[in-house]
């Protein structure tokens, strides 16, 4: 049987969104963030908010979520750190996410920003969220309406119901090295995986990890997810079996969530994202690293 997505309600098309845009229980959010790569500064990139682009043009009625500025633990030394579940629940509730609403998340140029927020919501027990397939780019390319300015939703109440294990730290990733029951997947580009690019500090990867670059899971022209059978083949090719625990990492826990989202769609159940990823691992000399 060809692979299919197990949770189709968590992916919505631009056509569906256009038809349901004015549903009173719908909440649509632009999650765009940009990584502004640097050299010679000791850090891999600066984080750029997508808010200016959102204010210039966004899907009508949609609000903006600032991942680093509003939804991350800014006391952490690492960007994009997941806050405590109750803290995140309060932050997203203030933005209009709560019981009884359906949430659609989108981003520009890269759906990984939307999947990051989706994974965070799932980690606090909010399951009525979906990704706009192709994001703003597909919406705009189809000539659908946009508006400028800013939209907001009324604040709601949301009780966190944390799901343990959706995020892991360096200790769990290190402990899984050499464990035949675990498959550790790097979502970064091949040059970073092979150790040819020192963007995060020491070049290389978590020893024994395999590579499913996030870019290979998305159509480069439409920015939409590739067909389920293609995605399934990509993961099968690196030994990501459903019987194994799957740990996913990248540079800062963002691209890994797109891999994780699609594995969830394929019916995998034992999935976790390493939150700080190579931003932490590459700089910690006590942690092993390999290249080649």
C-alpha positions, -999 to +999 in steps of 0.1 A: +000+000+000+013+035-008+021+057+022-006+081+033-007+108+059-023+096+091-035+129+104-048+148+073-067+174+094-033+187+106-024+198+070-048+223+053-046+234+017-047+271+005-081+262-011-095+250+022-083+280+041-097+304+015-131+287+019-130+288+057-111+320+064-141+337+080-151+307+102-156+323+137-137+295+155-107+297+132-075+313+143-048+318+117-012+328+126+019+339+106+049+323+124+076+336+101+112+340+115+144+345+096+179+333+103+204+359+093+237+339+090+269+355+102+306+347+103+332+360+126+308+368+154+310+336+174+273+329+167+258+310+137+231+336+130+210+365+142+173+359+146+151+382+124+115+386+132+090+381+103+068+409+117+077+436+092+069+413+063+037+403+081+027+439+085+033+446+049+012+417+036-005+387+053-034+364+049-065+384+058-074+383+094-043+364+105-023+374+135+014+372+141+034+349+165+069+360+173+086+327+180+118+340+196+104+372+211+071+359+225+070+321+226+106+311+237+124+311+270+145+342+266+164+335+298+180+305+280+215+309+264+201+293+233+175+307+208+140+292+205+141+273+238+108+258+248+093+275+278+077+256+307+043+242+295+021+264+318+041+295+306+037+286+270+000+279+275-005+314+290+015+330+262-005+314+234-038+319+252-031+356+253-028+354+215-062+338+211-054+301+212-077+281+235-104+255+239-129+254+211-108+270+183-091+256+153-056+270+146-039+272+113-002+281+112+018+293+083+052+308+074+071+323+045+099+306+026+101+277+050+073+258+068+096+248+096+086+279+116+050+268+115+059+232+124+079+244+153+049+262+168+028+231+160+052+208+178+052+232+208+014+233+209+013+195+208+038+193+237+014+213+259-016+192+248-032+214+222-041+192+193-064+213+171-037+229+151-028+225+114-001+236+090-010+256+058+006+235+031+030+257+011+025+286+035+022+322+026+043+317-006+018+293-021-011+315-010+004+345-027+015+327-058-021+317-064-032+353-063-052+350-032-060+381-012-037+397+014-039+426+037-015+449+055-014+461+091-020+440+121-048+417+133-053+403+168-076+378+183-093+381+217-074+364+246-086+330+257-080+305+284-058+274+278-049+247+303-016+230+296-018+192+295+019+184+289+030+155+269+063+142+283+091+133+260+084+154+229+115+175+237+148+160+249+181+174+261+217+166+254+219+139+281+192+118+264+208+123+229+242+113+243+227+082+260+211+071+227+244+069+208+250+033+199+215+022+210+201+000+182+166+008+194+170+045+186+174+063+153+189+098+156+181+120+126+198+153+116+175+176+096+204+200+086+218+203+051+243+176+040+274+198+043+266+205+079+260+168+086+293+158+070+312+184+090+322+206+060+306+237+075+316+249+110+285+272+114+277+260+149+312+256+163+329+222+161+319+209+127+301+175+125+272+156+138+260+135+167+279+102+163+259+076+145+231+100+134+217+099+099+207+127+076+172+136+063+176+172+053+145+192+058+148+207+023+143+173+007+109+169+023+094+201+007+089+209-029+114+237-038+089+255-062+057+254-042+071+252-007+045+224-001+051+191+016+063+163-008+039+134-014+036+110+015+052+081-004+083+102-012+086+113+024+082+078+037+109+066+013+133+093+026+130+081+061+130+044+053+163+049+034+181+059+066+167+032+088+140+052+106+118+022+115+085+027+134+097+002+160+125+025+170+126+056+191+133+086+168+154+115+180+155+145+157+179+175+158+192+203+136+208+237+144+184+250+170+154+227+172+134+242+143+141+222+111+139+190+132+102+198+139+094+196+102+109+161+100+091+152+132+058+166+120+060+145+088+070+114+108+040+119+130+019+122+098+033+088+087+022+072+119+054+072+139+046+076+176+079+076+195+094+109+184+114+136+202+131+168+192+164+179+208+156+215+216+190+232+216+205+208+190+238+217+174+238+252+189+245+235+222+261+202+211+289+217+189+300+241+216+301+215+244+336+199+243+325+171+265+301+158+239+313+135+211+311+146+175+320+129+142+326+140+106+329+125+072 
